[in-house]
Amino acid sequence: MADPELEAIRQRRMQELMAQHGTGKQGNQQNPDQDRAQEDAKREADERRQMMLSQILSSQARERIARIALVKPEKARGVEDVILRAAQMGQIVEKVSEERLITLLEQINSQTSKQTKVTIQRRRGVDDD
């Protein structure tokens, strides 16, 4: 495909996505600007959050949280929130080591542990040769 064709396809797809996203909203002309502003604000907040975490956590603790985030992003986000709140309240005065992070994770797990129950229902009377 030539570049103009590819560009035309991209433009059509972008318009379709904007039409789907813009349904039910008024003032579609402002939505792209508002969306960009919201994305920029979110990006800046994430950058500030990561900068604060890098100042609070040791490198090993950051690596552990990154590994947790791969498996359970919501859990990693919750742990980061707890650490940031504690730092803002002045409860954390030195960098959080991996060992301290592990104890914090264990405390959070004990508070939020769920009891899972597995029941097995076997079919009876089917295929009784």
C-alpha positions in Angstrom: 0.0 0.0 0.0 1.1 3.5 -0.7 1.4 6.1 2.1 -1.7 8.1 1.1 -3.8 4.9 1.2 -2.4 4.0 4.6 -3.1 7.5 5.9 -6.6 7.5 4.6 -7.3 4.2 6.4 -5.8 5.6 9.6 -8.0 8.7 9.3 -11.1 6.6 8.8 -10.3 4.4 11.7 -9.6 7.4 13.9 -13.0 8.9 12.9 -14.7 5.6 13.7 -13.1 5.5 17.1 -13.9 9.1 17.9 -17.5 8.5 16.8 -17.8 5.5 19.1 -16.2 7.4 21.9 -18.1 10.6 21.3 -21.6 9.0 21.4 -23.8 10.5 24.1 -21.5 13.5 24.6 -22.2 17.0 23.4 -19.6 19.2 21.8 -17.6 16.7 19.9 -15.2 19.4 18.8 -13.9 19.8 22.3 -13.5 16.1 23.1 -10.1 15.6 21.4 -8.7 18.6 23.3 -10.3 17.5 26.6 -9.1 13.9 26.0 -5.5 15.2 25.4 -5.7 17.3 28.5 -6.9 14.4 30.6 -4.2 12.1 29.2 -1.5 14.7 29.9 -2.8 15.2 33.4 -2.8 11.5 34.0 0.6 11.1 32.5 2.0 13.8 34.7 0.4 12.3 37.8 1.9 8.9 37.0 5.3 10.5 36.5 5.0 12.3 39.9 3.9 9.0 41.5 6.8 7.1 40.0 9.3 9.8 41.0 8.0 9.7 44.6 8.1 5.9 44.7 11.7 5.9 43.4 12.6 8.2 46.3 10.8 6.1 48.9 11.6 2.5 47.7 15.0 0.8 47.4 15.8 -0.6 44.0 15.1 -4.2 45.2 11.7 -3.1 46.5 10.9 -1.4 43.2 11.8 -4.6 41.4 9.5 -6.6 43.6 6.6 -4.3 43.1 7.2 -4.4 39.3 7.1 -8.2 39.4 3.9 -8.1 41.4 2.4 -5.6 39.0 3.0 -8.0 36.1 0.7 -10.6 37.8 -1.7 -8.4 39.8 -1.6 -4.8 38.8 -4.4 -3.8 41.2 -2.6 -5.3 44.1 0.7 -3.5 43.2 -1.2 -0.2 42.9 -2.8 -0.7 46.3 0.6 -1.4 47.9 2.1 1.7 46.2 -0.9 3.7 47.6 -0.3 2.5 51.1 3.4 3.3 50.9 2.8 6.8 49.4 0.2 7.6 52.1 2.5 6.4 54.9 5.3 8.6 53.4 3.0 11.6 53.2 2.0 11.2 56.8 5.7 11.0 57.8 5.6 7.4 58.9 8.4 6.5 56.5 11.6 8.3 57.2 14.1 6.1 55.3 13.9 4.1 52.1 11.7 1.0 52.2 13.8 -2.1 51.8 12.7 -5.3 50.2 12.3 -7.0 53.6 10.1 -4.2 54.9 8.1 -4.4 51.7 7.6 -8.1 52.2 6.3 -7.6 55.7 4.0 -4.9 54.4 2.7 -7.3 51.7 2.2 -10.0 54.3 0.2 -7.6 56.4 -2.0 -6.6 53.5 -2.5 -10.2 52.5 -3.6 -11.2 55.9 -6.1 -8.3 56.0 -7.5 -9.0 52.5 -7.2 -12.8 52.3 -10.2 -14.5 50.9 -11.4 -17.9 51.8 -11.9 -19.9 48.6 -14.1 -22.9 48.6 -14.1 -25.4 45.8 -17.1 -27.7 45.4 -17.1 -30.6 43.0 -20.4 -31.7 41.7 -20.3 -35.1 40.0 -23.0 -36.2 37.7 -24.7 -39.3 38.8 -26.6 -41.7 36.7 -24.9 -40.6 33.5 -23.0 -43.4 31.7 -23.5 -46.1 34.4 -22.6 -49.1 32.1 
